[in-house]
Amino acid sequence: MVSLWTQLELDPDRHRTVALVGGGGKTTLLYALAREARAAGRTVIVTTTTHMFPHPRLTVTGCAEVSRLRELTARHGIVMLGVPGREGKLSAAGTAAACMQAADLVLIEADGAKRLPLKAPADYEPVIPPQAAAVIAVAGADCVGRPIRSVCHRPERVCALLGKPPQATVEPEDAALLLASPLGGRKGTAPHMAFRCAVNKADLAPRAAQEIQALLCARGIPTLTTSFTEEERGGLCWF
């Protein structure tokens, strides 16, 4: 089976810090990438520049000292870095530069979408560290055929980007445009960063997922389609 890293045309040895943005399954994809990297013998730090729930079976630390992080990654293989905060979520701790000194790979959840499949970022989003070598913009294929106001985070910004009213349905072309736009999924991606897309929940809308993938590939953006079982969502069964 071809790895997710290979399908995304990313090299874990070269793209050592990867930020995930957008909606529609960022966390699950992040853990899937971490699982593959660990299976290949790499150490991984999972962290956030915004907020994310801690994985119940991964070691969590709020200490960003390089020596402590090295100790923990050597012992556990995968470590979550973040400071416990409101609603039980972790908030940012340390820097990507420090993490890169302590692990082979750093995977960062750099955006939020309120569990909705599609979004357009606010002025202050996403929060991509300058050390990121790659950015993956994620969307859920289940957004297609449903009203913007029902499936989009920050629907007013989505409407402005698409030139559509809130009651209009999302088409594959809309999802592709939002993912590829420098005001959408590509926002904050510096020229030195590899840009990729992932269309999740392909099992729920296979035709839509394929259409979005084809549109993005036609733009020269390597794009992955994924589907995860209920048990796999959130990476709960992998660690």
C-alpha positions in Angstrom: 0.0 0.0 0.0 1.4 3.4 -1.0 2.0 5.6 2.1 0.2 8.9 2.7 3.6 10.6 2.6 4.3 9.2 -0.9 0.8 10.1 -2.2 1.3 13.7 -1.0 4.7 13.8 -2.6 6.3 14.7 0.7 9.7 13.4 1.9 9.8 13.0 5.7 13.6 13.5 5.6 13.2 16.8 3.8 9.8 18.0 4.9 10.5 17.6 8.6 7.9 20.2 9.8 4.4 19.9 8.3 1.5 22.2 9.2 -2.1 21.2 8.6 -4.8 23.8 7.9 -8.4 23.9 6.8 -11.2 21.6 8.0 -12.7 18.2 7.4 -10.3 15.9 9.3 -7.0 17.6 9.9 -6.5 15.8 13.2 -7.1 12.3 11.9 -4.8 12.9 8.9 -2.1 14.3 11.2 -2.2 11.2 13.4 -2.2 9.0 10.3 1.0 10.7 9.1 2.5 10.4 12.6 1.7 6.7 12.7 3.4 6.0 9.3 6.4 8.0 10.4 6.7 6.1 13.6 6.3 2.8 11.9 9.3 3.8 9.7 11.4 4.4 12.9 11.1 8.2 13.1 10.5 10.1 16.2 7.6 12.6 16.1 6.3 15.6 18.0 2.7 16.5 17.5 1.8 20.1 18.5 -0.4 23.0 17.7 -0.2 26.7 17.1 -3.9 27.1 17.9 -5.8 24.6 20.0 -6.3 20.8 19.8 -7.5 18.0 22.1 -4.8 15.8 23.5 -4.7 12.2 22.3 -5.7 10.0 25.3 -2.9 7.5 24.7 0.0 9.7 23.8 2.4 11.2 26.2 1.7 14.9 26.6 4.1 17.5 27.9 3.9 21.3 28.3 7.7 21.5 28.7 9.3 22.8 25.5 12.9 22.5 26.6 14.9 20.6 23.9 16.6 18.3 26.4 13.3 17.2 27.9 11.6 16.8 24.5 14.6 14.6 23.3 14.3 12.5 26.4 10.5 12.0 25.9 10.7 11.2 22.2 13.6 8.8 22.7 11.4 7.0 25.3 8.0 7.1 23.7 8.6 7.7 19.9 5.7 10.1 19.6 5.0 13.0 22.0 2.4 15.7 22.1 3.5 19.2 23.1 1.0 21.7 24.4 -0.2 23.5 27.5 -3.6 22.4 28.9 -6.2 25.1 28.6 -9.9 25.7 28.2 -12.3 22.9 27.3 -9.5 20.4 27.9 -7.7 21.5 24.8 -3.9 22.0 24.4 -2.6 25.4 23.3 0.7 26.3 21.8 3.9 25.7 23.7 7.5 26.2 22.5 8.6 26.7 18.9 8.8 24.6 15.8 12.6 25.3 15.8 13.0 23.7 19.3 10.8 20.7 18.3 13.0 20.1 15.2 16.0 19.8 17.5 14.2 17.1 19.5 12.5 14.9 16.9 12.8 13.7 13.3 9.4 15.1 12.4 7.1 17.9 13.7 3.4 17.7 12.8 1.4 20.9 13.6 -2.3 21.5 13.7 -2.2 25.2 12.6 -5.9 26.0 12.1 -9.4 25.3 13.4 -12.7 24.8 11.7 -15.2 23.9 14.5 -15.4 20.3 13.1 -16.9 21.6 9.8 -15.6 20.2 6.4 -14.7 23.5 4.7 -13.6 27.0 5.7 -12.1 30.3 4.7 -9.6 31.7 7.3 -9.9 34.9 9.3 -7.3 37.6 9.1 -5.3 36.0 12.0 -5.5 32.5 10.6 -3.8 30.1 10.0 -0.8 30.2 12.3 2.0 28.6 10.3 5.5 28.7 11.8 8.2 30.0 9.4 10.1 26.7 9.9 7.3 24.7 8.2 8.6 22.9 5.1 5.2 21.9 4.0 1.5 22.9 4.4 -1.4 20.5 3.8 -4.8 22.1 3.3 -7.7 19.7 4.2 -11.4 19.7 3.4 -14.1 17.1 3.7 -15.8 15.9 0.5 -19.1 15.8 2.4 -19.4 19.6 1.9 -20.4 19.1 -1.7 -24.1 19.5 -2.4 -24.9 21.2 0.9 -25.5 24.9 1.7 -22.5 27.1 2.5 -24.1 28.3 5.7 -24.4 24.7 6.9 -21.0 23.2 6.1 -18.5 26.1 6.2 -16.6 27.7 9.0 -16.7 31.5 8.6 -19.4 31.2 5.9 -19.4 35.0 5.3 -15.7 34.7 4.2 -16.5 31.7 2.0 -19.4 33.6 0.4 -17.1 36.6 -0.3 -14.4 34.3 -1.9 -16.9 32.4 -4.0 -19.3 35.2 -4.8 -22.2 33.1 -3.7 -25.0 33.6 -1.1 -25.1 31.6 2.1 -27.9 29.4 0.9 -26.0 28.3 -2.3 -24.8 24.8 -2.4 -21.1 23.9 -2.4 -19.9 22.5 -5.7 -16.6 20.6 -6.3 -15.2 23.7 -8.1 -16.0 25.8 -5.0 -14.1 23.4 -2.7 -11.1 23.3 -5.0 -11.1 27.0 -5.4 -11.2 27.5 -1.6 -8.4 25.0 -1.0 -6.1 26.5 -3.6 -6.8 30.2 -3.0 -4.1 32.4 -1.3 -7.1 33.7 0.7 -8.2 30.2 1.5 -6.3 27.0 2.1 -3.0 28.5 0.7 -3.1 31.5 3.0 0.1 32.0 4.9 2.1 29.5 2.8 5.5 31.0 2.1 7.3 30.4 -1.2 9.7 27.9 0.3 6.9 25.7 1.7 5.6 22.8 -0.3 1.8 23.1 -0.7 -0.5 20.0 -0.8 -4.2 19.3 -0.4 -6.1 16.4 1.1 -9.8 15.7 0.5 -11.1 13.6 3.4 -14.3 11.6 3.8 -14.0 10.3 0.2 -16.2 7.3 1.2 -19.1 9.6 1.9 -18.9 11.4 -1.4 -16.5 9.5 -3.7 -17.4 11.3 -6.9 -17.1 14.7 -5.3 -13.7 13.7 -3.8 -12.4 12.6 -7.2 -13.6 15.8 -8.9 -12.0 18.0 -6.3 -8.8 16.0 -6.5 -8.8 16.3 -10.3 -9.3 20.1 -10.3 -6.5 20.6 -7.8 -4.1 18.3 -9.7 -4.9 20.3 -12.8 -3.6 23.3 -10.9 -0.4 21.4 -10.2 -1.2 20.8 -6.6 -0.5 17.2 -5.4 -3.8 16.1 -3.8 -4.7 13.1 -1.7 -8.1 11.6 -1.1 -8.7 9.8 2.2 -11.4 8.0 4.1 -11.1 6.8 7.7 -13.3 4.4 9.6 -15.2 5.7 12.7 -12.7 3.8 14.9 -9.8 5.6 13.2 -11.1 9.1 13.4 -9.1 11.2 15.8 -6.4 8.5 15.6 -7.9 6.7 18.6 -7.1 3.2 17.6 -3.6 3.7 16.3 -1.5 4.4 19.4 
